[in-house]
Amino acid sequence: MNNALERDPAIDAWFKNHEGELGAIAHQWFEAMRNCGDEVRELMHDGCPVACLGDAAFGYVNIFTSHVSVGFFQGSALPDPAHLLQGTGKFMRHVKLKPATQTNAAALSKLKALSKLVATAYQDIKSRVENS
């Protein structure tokens, strides 16, 4: 991914155009990606915000009619003990998030597992970049 920036104004504009409950969910998880490290860069790719380490993408968010996808470019290589990741492609996987109607132990457990996936995806791409 070329042209990644420390802070891409196009992403802030995208979030401004996606306000509401789904937009808030997407923004929360993209902020988690932004906060993975000082060297995180970002860009718009295929119409959605993407988080990178240099030019190597590790995560994205996208909003659909009734859910948000939090995706990982090397998701098939990530440990997923909570079985959150969906997809059958060679590399990419995603987690679907719907607005919560209630907060319960299962929902909180899912959010903790997703936080761990975000951090693990960042560490995975960092290791790939540093060791290639």
N, C-alpha and C positions, 0 to 999 in steps of 0.2 A: 504494500500500500504506500504509494508515494504521496507527498505533500501533506503529511500529517503535521498538525500544529500542536503547540502546548495547550492552547485553548482555541478551538475553532468557533468563530462567531456564528457559523451556519448551524451548529448544533444548538446553541442557545436559541436561535430563531426557530429551529424545529420544535424545541420544547415549548416555546411560546405559542406555537400553532397547535400544540397537542396538550392543552390544559385539561383539567378534569381529573377524574379518578384514575383512569388508565395512564394519563400523562404523568401524574404524580408517582405512580408505581414505576414507570420507565425511568423517570428522573432519579428516583431513589437508587435504582440499581446501576444507572450509568455513573452516578456520583461515587458509588462504591468502587467502580472500575477506575475512575479518575483518581481516587485516593489510594490506589495500590502502591504507588511510588512516584518519586519526583520525575522519573523519566517517561511516564505515561504521556502519550500523544494521542490526538484524536482527529477524526475526519468524518465527513459524510460519505458513505459508500452504499450504492444500491438503495438510496433513499432513507438510510437510517444511520444513527450515530454508532461509530466504531471506535473502540479503544485499542491502542497499539503500544508496543514497545519499539521505538524507532519506526521502521517500516513493516514490522511484523504484527499483524492484528491478533488480538487474543479474545476480544469479546465485543458484543453489540447488544443493543436493545431495539425492539421494534414494537409498534402498536398495531393491533388488529381490532376488529369490531368488538370483540368481547374479552380479549386477553392481551397480555404483554408477553413477548418472547424475550428472554434473556439468553443470548446465544454465545457459544464458544467455538472458535475456529478449529481448535484441536481437541474438541470435546470428546472424541472417541478414545483419547488417550488418558482422560482424567479419571481418577478413582471416584466412584459414585455409590458409596455404600447405602445412601438413602434412596437410590433408584429414581432420581428426579429427572435425569437427562432423557430426552426423547430424540428420535431421529435414527435413520438407518444408513446415512451417507458414510463415505469412507472416513471423513474427518469431523465434520461439523455436528454439533448437538445443541439442543436448546431446552430451556425449562419454560413451561407456560404458567403464567400467573394470572389469576382472575381476581377481581376485587373481592376482598374478604367480607363476608356477611357477618362473621363473628370471629373473635380471637379465641383460639383454643390451643391446647397443647400440641396437637398435630400441626396446626398452621405455624406455630412458633418454631417447632422442630424443622419444618420445611424451610423457613426463612434462615435459620441458623445453618442448615446444610447448604443452602444456596450461597450464603456469605462465604462459606468455606470453599465452594466451587469457584467463586470469583477469585479469591486469593490464590487458590491452587492453579487456576488457569494463568494468572499473571506469573507465578513462580515457574510454571512449566515453560511459558514462552521465553522468560528471562534465561532459563537454563539452555533452551534451544539456541537462542541468539548468542549467548556467551560461549557455547561449546561447538558452534558450527564454523 
